[in-house]
Amino acid sequence: MLFEIDLHSGVPIYRQVIEQIRRQVLTGELAEAEQLESVRELAGQLKVNPMTISKAYSLLEGEGLVERRRGVGLFVVKMRQGQKEKSKRRMLEGVLKKAAVTAVQLGVSQEQMLEEMVKMYREYDLRKRRK
């Protein structure tokens, strides 16, 4: 698993871990039945307190994205029909809401915002296709 933690973002580390694991599950980077790294391994890799990772894992388990197998570890669960799309839509809505609020606060017109969004989408979509 690849993580990028921003210690200066103001977002708690456990929340950053949750969001990144959630994104990896929804994009298929973490496949169904794939085992997550142990708490100690991930804490060591990110140089954070193991309790931080434990909290993130517990919350993901509560969401139903992962399941704990006693004595073995945590695994990505099979998502129900439509659950993955619903989760993707919810995640996207959260990001777009922040962008819309920022645009309104800055006095950016709807047309300008949509133009910038389309431009960025095309740029990142092209990068993804090149990989």
C-alpha positions in Angstrom: 0.0 0.0 0.0 1.2 3.4 -0.9 0.4 6.3 1.5 1.2 10.0 1.5 0.7 11.6 4.9 0.7 15.4 5.3 1.6 16.3 8.8 0.8 20.0 8.2 -2.7 19.6 6.6 -4.6 19.8 9.8 -6.4 16.5 9.0 -5.7 13.9 11.6 -3.3 11.1 10.5 -5.9 8.4 11.2 -8.4 10.2 8.9 -5.8 10.5 6.1 -5.1 6.7 6.4 -8.8 6.0 6.3 -9.4 8.1 3.2 -6.4 6.6 1.4 -7.4 3.0 2.2 -11.0 3.8 1.2 -9.8 5.3 -2.1 -7.5 2.3 -2.8 -10.4 -0.1 -2.1 -12.8 1.8 -4.4 -10.3 2.0 -7.2 -9.3 -1.6 -7.0 -5.7 -0.9 -5.9 -6.6 -3.0 -2.8 -8.5 -6.0 -4.2 -11.3 -8.0 -2.6 -9.8 -10.4 0.0 -6.4 -8.7 0.0 -4.7 -8.5 3.3 -3.8 -5.1 4.7 -0.4 -4.5 6.3 -0.3 -5.2 10.0 -0.7 -2.2 12.4 3.0 -2.4 13.3 4.2 -2.6 9.7 2.1 0.4 8.6 2.9 2.4 11.7 6.6 1.8 11.1 6.4 2.6 7.4 4.6 5.9 8.2 6.6 6.6 11.3 3.4 7.1 13.4 2.1 5.7 16.7 0.6 2.2 16.2 -2.5 3.4 18.0 -3.1 5.8 15.1 -3.2 3.0 12.6 -5.2 0.8 15.0 -7.9 3.5 15.2 -8.0 3.9 11.4 -8.4 0.1 11.0 -11.1 -0.1 13.6 -13.1 2.7 11.9 -12.7 1.0 8.5 -13.9 -2.2 10.0 -16.9 -0.4 11.4 -17.7 0.9 8.0 -17.6 -2.6 6.6 -14.7 -2.1 4.2 -12.4 -4.5 6.0 -12.9 -7.5 8.2 -10.7 -8.8 11.0 -9.8 -12.5 10.9 -8.6 -13.5 14.4 -4.9 -14.3 14.5 -4.5 -13.5 10.8 -5.1 -9.9 10.1 -7.4 -7.5 8.3 -8.8 -8.1 4.8 -10.7 -6.1 2.2 -14.3 -7.4 2.1 -16.5 -8.1 -0.9 -18.7 -5.1 -1.5 -22.4 -5.6 -2.1 -23.9 -4.8 -5.5 -23.9 -1.0 -6.0 -22.1 -0.3 -2.7 -18.9 0.5 -4.4 -20.5 3.0 -6.8 -22.5 4.6 -3.9 -19.3 5.0 -1.9 -17.4 6.5 -4.9 -20.3 9.0 -5.5 -20.3 10.0 -1.8 -16.5 10.5 -1.8 -16.7 12.6 -4.9 -19.5 14.7 -3.6 -17.5 15.6 -0.5 -14.5 16.8 -2.6 -16.8 18.7 -5.0 -18.7 20.3 -2.2 -15.4 21.8 -0.9 -14.4 23.0 -4.3 -17.8 24.6 -4.9 -17.8 26.3 -1.5 -14.2 27.6 -2.2 -15.2 28.8 -5.7 -18.3 30.7 -4.3 -16.2 32.3 -1.5 -13.6 33.4 -4.0 -16.2 34.9 -6.3 -15.4 32.5 -9.2 -18.3 32.1 -11.6 -19.9 28.7 -12.2 -18.6 28.8 -15.8 -15.1 29.5 -14.7 -15.2 26.7 -12.1 -16.6 24.2 -14.6 -14.0 25.2 -17.2 -11.2 24.7 -14.7 -12.7 21.3 -13.5 -12.9 20.0 -17.1 -9.4 21.2 -17.8 -8.0 19.4 -14.7 -10.1 16.3 -15.4 -8.7 16.0 -18.9 -5.1 16.6 -17.7 -5.3 13.9 -15.0 -7.2 11.4 -17.1 -4.5 11.8 -19.8 -1.8 11.1 -17.2 -3.6 8.0 -16.0 -3.9 6.7 -19.5 -0.2 7.1 -20.1 0.7 4.9 -17.2 
